Amino acid sequence: MKLENGNYQRPTARYSWWLGQSNYFHYMMRELSSLFIGIFSIMMVWGLYRLSQGESAFNAWTNELTGNSILFSIIMLVFSIYHSFSWFAVTPKAMPIKINGKRVAGEKIIGAHLILWLVASIFVWLSFVFGGAA
């Protein structure tokens, strides 16, 4: 942009530049979701540390989690689901697969990832339901 004195000034980017297009918005939401994934990972590592300290320390940690952070846990769950789906959508571009010299369709790659995610989730749920009583 040319100023009145003849000098040029480069326009500065607004902080809300990513709100203008949906692709940028989804990208920024995926990046924001990684923050919640990181916080969740730190919480789980802290839980393992408390477990190593004994049953009473671990029980105190679980009581602290259930008492104070239900809303935060729901937010983390929503962001983790969004993060997973958004990465599955980019997988065919990031990891193109060729079988017999032909490129596998993106929908098949995404579908395979979703099916494996569902199978792993069911396995973890069944392990929790039937293994937790033992």
C-alpha positions in Angstrom: 0.0 0.0 0.0 1.4 3.4 -1.0 1.3 6.1 1.6 0.8 9.8 0.9 4.6 10.5 1.3 5.4 8.1 -1.4 6.7 5.3 0.8 5.2 1.8 0.8 3.7 0.1 3.8 3.1 -3.6 3.8 -0.3 -4.4 5.2 -0.2 -6.3 8.5 -2.1 -9.5 9.0 -5.0 -9.4 11.4 -5.2 -12.0 14.2 -8.4 -13.3 12.7 -7.0 -14.1 9.2 -8.0 -17.7 9.6 -11.7 -16.9 10.0 -12.1 -15.8 6.4 -12.0 -19.2 4.7 -13.3 -22.6 6.0 -10.1 -24.4 5.0 -8.1 -22.1 7.2 -10.6 -22.4 10.0 -10.6 -26.2 10.0 -6.8 -26.2 9.9 -6.6 -23.9 12.9 -9.2 -26.0 14.8 -7.1 -29.1 14.2 -4.0 -27.3 15.5 -6.0 -26.1 18.5 -7.2 -29.6 19.1 -3.6 -30.8 19.4 -3.3 -28.6 22.4 -6.1 -30.5 24.2 -4.5 -33.8 23.0 -1.3 -32.7 24.7 -3.0 -31.8 27.9 -4.8 -35.1 27.9 -1.5 -37.0 27.4 0.1 -35.1 30.3 -2.9 -35.9 32.5 -2.5 -39.6 31.6 1.2 -39.7 32.3 0.5 -38.0 35.6 -2.0 -40.8 36.3 0.6 -43.4 35.6 3.0 -41.6 37.9 0.3 -41.6 40.6 -0.4 -45.3 40.0 3.3 -46.0 40.6 3.0 -44.3 44.0 0.3 -46.8 45.1 -3.4 -47.4 45.2 -4.3 -44.5 47.5 -2.4 -42.0 45.4 -4.1 -43.3 42.2 -7.5 -43.2 43.8 -6.9 -39.6 45.0 -5.9 -38.7 41.4 -9.1 -40.3 39.9 -11.3 -38.6 42.5 -9.7 -35.3 41.7 -10.4 -35.8 38.0 -14.0 -36.9 38.4 -14.7 -34.1 40.8 -13.3 -31.1 39.0 -12.9 -31.7 35.4 -16.0 -33.3 33.8 -16.6 -30.4 31.5 -13.0 -30.2 30.5 -13.0 -33.9 29.8 -16.0 -33.5 27.5 -14.2 -30.7 25.7 -11.1 -32.9 25.3 -13.2 -35.7 24.0 -14.9 -33.5 21.4 -11.5 -32.1 20.3 -9.9 -35.5 20.1 -12.7 -36.8 17.9 -12.4 -33.8 15.7 -8.6 -34.2 15.6 -8.9 -37.8 14.6 -11.5 -37.2 11.9 -9.6 -34.3 10.4 -6.4 -36.3 10.3 -8.2 -39.3 8.7 -9.4 -36.8 6.0 -5.9 -35.7 5.2 -4.4 -39.2 5.2 -4.8 -40.0 1.5 -2.8 -36.8 0.7 -0.1 -37.4 3.4 0.2 -41.2 2.8 -0.8 -42.1 -0.8 -0.9 -45.9 -1.2 -0.3 -47.8 -4.4 -1.2 -51.4 -5.0 -0.1 -53.0 -8.2 0.9 -49.6 -9.5 -2.6 -48.1 -9.0 -3.3 -45.5 -6.5 -5.9 -46.5 -3.8 -8.9 -44.2 -3.7 -8.9 -41.7 -0.8 -12.3 -42.9 0.4 -11.0 -46.4 0.9 -8.0 -45.2 2.9 -10.3 -43.0 5.1 -12.8 -45.9 5.4 -10.1 -48.4 6.5 -8.8 -46.0 9.1 -12.3 -45.4 10.5 -13.0 -49.1 10.6 -9.7 -49.8 12.4 -10.5 -46.9 14.8 -13.9 -48.4 15.5 -12.4 -51.9 16.1 -9.7 -50.6 18.4 -12.3 -48.5 20.3 -14.6 -51.6 20.7 -11.6 -53.7 21.9 -10.6 -51.1 24.5 -14.2 -50.8 25.7 -14.7 -54.5 25.9 -11.3 -54.8 27.8 -12.5 -52.2 30.2 -16.0 -53.7 30.7 -14.9 -57.3 31.1 -11.3 -56.9 32.3 -12.2 -54.2 34.9 -14.0 -56.7 37.1 -11.1 -59.1 37.3 
